[in-house]
Amino acid sequence: MSEKEINRKVVILGSGPAGLTAAIYASRAQLEPLVIDGPQPGGQLTITTDVENYPGFSKGIMGPEMMNEFRAQAERFGTEILNVWIDKVDLSERPFKLYGKESAESEEISTIIKAETLIISTGASAKWLGVPGEEPVPEGLGGNGVSACATCDGFFFRGKPVVIVGGGDTAMEEAMFLTRFASKVTLMHRRDSFRASKIMQERVFNNEKIEIMWNTGIREILGTKEEGVTGVKIFNTQSNEESLFPTQGVFVAIGHKPNTDLFKGVLEMDETGYLKTEGRTMKTNVEGVFACGDAQDSYYRQAVTAAGTGCMAAIDAERFLVEHGEAVKNTETNW
């Protein structure tokens, strides 16, 4: 198979809110960016139902519909979007090289992409329980009563009992947040103690709306497409005894994994894999490479903050190209 070669001033890896916002800014700066879709075009919002906390949509919008709008806006200004599986990257010199295959299963490289600048917006993936019922709709109840983001979806469970699974600080924070909406929050943990910080544990222990079920795991999430979640099949991790527990929502808070394995050993990242950026910029430790969205944000992980960092990464990339004589200064960015 002959390899196709593509050359671009700006290549954006990932097409979620961060990547497509970067594309909008880069294309308006006449940099003709190339967006590489990756394994989940549109990012995590494509498996989300109602989005009510993104500014500009007073009546809310479905996650997939919103990402279609992002995509159409980027394409309107000249962004090209390519669906290819990036197998490896070479950031040792500019132009950077990205080697793409037709799919994850393909053995041969089909496309070589050369980039003067690279914006990484590969996002992060929630860690799931791996049990029946948590798959995204329509196969399961993911996005229809099952969530990995209390900040995003807690509002939809006003007056309803919910379950949250986890034992770290994130689980404690999300359990506390859910008490603002849910009638009752049941925190299930596989062990008899939490790994969360003491102060977070104390806050949970002292909140009367939170009930803790120790040594408890989930075997299956129950419900229907019409009703959403109706309960969970649980088991005692010591006795293996099973029982049914009624609930109307399940929040999984066992962590996220940034999709940054491609860059291990090349780009600086923290112990979890989130890419490190320089100060208030989106610059990585490699000149001409920028990171944005959930690939570098382990704290906020919201669509609106991802979009904001996508804007920043595009402006950083444009400035880099101007400094290297490879782009014309864009007066619209007022710098």
Phi, psi and omega in degrees: 000128178281141183273135176273136180246133180234136178240130181217151173286323181229124173242132182244121183261103182119141186232038171274196181303321180292310183296317182285329173294317175302320180294320179299314181292317181293321181288326176292336175273010177062037179263359176048060184289155173248123176259130177258119187301309184084188187290338180228081180306129180092348178075196187293339180293342179288348176248021177249143179275259183283133172245114184242000184246017176260124183302143176104350180239083189297333180256010182081167180205149177289142182307308179300323180295319180297318180291330173296323178293317176303314184296313181297322180293319178296316181292328179302326182265007173106009176291135172260134180244128184238131177262106181208150180264115180280119185268324179201162180227153175234107182253020185286337179203159175266143357292144176292153180240131175241130184253117185249148175241162181293331178201171180297333183276343182295147180261334185259143174286128182254336186219134171246121182251125178254129186232130174287326172224152181231129175249120182263116179224050186280354174072192178221152181248133177293143172278133183248171183281334183076036181243155177301140177102342182268357179298151178299151174300147008269354182293322182226210185248009176298123185087358179228048182119347177244129185215158173244017182214100179293323180298324181285318195242355182303326182303329184284356185245033177299126177074010182247149175281137180227161176244141172233140185245129177152174182215004180260186181301322180299317180296320179295314181299316183288326176297316179297317180298318183294336179295343177291337186241311187289151176288330179203142178241122177253118182262115182255134180221140185290343183245186181255014175204154179269156172262000181293162178297154184300320182295322178290321177299316181299320179297320179291315180300328184270000180264115186288349177275354181252126174251138183251132175244105181282161175050043185232129175239164179252131178263329183200146174256127188254151177154186180225164178299323183284317184268340189081208181285135177241344180175179177226145172269117184246165176215150176277124185290347178262316182262345184068012180290133182259154174200167178256138181234117182286138176197164180244003178200144178232123177247125181260120183230061180249017173111168176234153176237116178294143182273070186233016183302329180303335190250010179298136179083354181243308180258144179290135179214163178278184185295338179273335181118003177287133182290139179270136177240161190269113177056231181267007180261177175256017181287137172265188180284353176254122181301130180093357178246130184233152181230144181209170179070204186290351175290339179233357182247105180265359190253307185272306176054047178244153180300319184290323178287326176298316178299320179298316179289333175296318175301314181298317181297320180294318178294320176299318180294319179298316180297321178299315181294321177297315180299332180261012177069026185244009177203158177268137179304133182263110183291341180294332181277354172058052174219000000 
